Structures are given as structure tokens and as C-alpha cells.
Amino acid sequence: MEKEITLYTSAMCPVCSMVREFLTTMSLEYKEINVDLNPVALIKLVRKTRRLSVPQTNINEEWIFGFDPARMLEVLNSD
């Protein structure tokens, strides 16, 4: 089953670039939402996760905060 991945980022965030590069290196397709350009998405994100920081990655409704490749692989490899 294909995992649905959404990455919430900001233009000035170096950690966001690390997550983006990791997902690209792993040949994973993902949707990126830049919260700088989409304040409504930022409000919805904060309401869901209660966090104002980026990057935040959602993999099939599992939230991963910051750059945590081990956790990402764990979620990606789960059923």
C-alpha cells in the first residue's frame, strides 16, 4: 500500500531541507505545503498538532516532528 506523505515546511528552515532531501533520496513521493505561503494551512496544522514548528511530516496520519529519519522509516515500513 502506498503511503501518503505530506511535508509542512517554511522557506527559511534548514531542517525542512534535510527532510525534503531524505524523502527525495528515498524516492518517496510527497506533497509539500509551505506554511509561509499558506497561512490557513498553518492554522489547521497548529490546531491538529498543537505545534508551531516546522518541519512536520504526516505519513498516513502519523505525525513526525523535525528530522527523524529512523522514525520515518519505522512508519513507512509499518503495515
SULMODA-V822363 format. One record per residue. N is the residue number from 1. NEAR is the number of other C-alpha atoms within 12 Angstrom. D_CENTER is the distance of its C-alpha to the mean C-alpha in Angstrom with 2 decimals. Layout:
N_NEAR_D_CENTER + N_NEAR_D_CENTER
//
This chain:
1_8_18.95 + 2_13_16.06 + 3_21_12.62 + 4_20_10.62 + 5_28_7.00 + 6_28_5.17 + 7_42_2.83 + 8_43_4.91 + 9_36_7.27 + 10_27_10.97 + 11_19_13.73 + 12_14_15.29 + 13_21_12.49 + 14_16_13.47 + 15_25_10.78 + 16_29_8.20 + 17_25_10.78 + 18_21_10.87 + 19_36_7.41 + 20_36_8.39 + 21_19_11.77 + 22_23_11.02 + 23_27_9.51 + 24_17_12.46 + 25_13_14.89 + 26_15_14.22 + 27_10_15.00 + 28_22_12.10 + 29_19_11.72 + 30_24_8.56 + 31_20_8.60 + 32_29_7.54 + 33_28_8.63 + 34_27_10.39 + 35_27_11.51 + 36_19_14.58 + 37_14_15.86 + 38_17_15.02 + 39_17_16.36 + 40_14_16.61 + 41_22_12.88 + 42_27_12.67 + 43_18_15.51 + 44_17_14.14 + 45_29_10.87 + 46_18_13.30 + 47_12_15.62 + 48_16_13.34 + 49_22_11.93 + 50_15_14.77 + 51_19_12.76 + 52_22_13.11 + 53_25_11.05 + 54_36_8.01 + 55_35_5.66 + 56_41_4.00 + 57_39_1.95 + 58_31_5.15 + 59_30_7.61 + 60_21_10.95 + 61_17_10.82 + 62_23_9.93 + 63_28_7.70 + 64_30_6.77 + 65_28_7.42 + 66_28_8.15 + 67_29_8.91 + 68_22_10.31 + 69_22_11.25 + 70_15_13.91 + 71_20_11.95 + 72_29_9.58 + 73_20_12.98 + 74_14_14.55 + 75_22_12.40 + 76_26_12.67 + 77_14_16.38 + 78_14_17.17 + 79_11_19.11
//
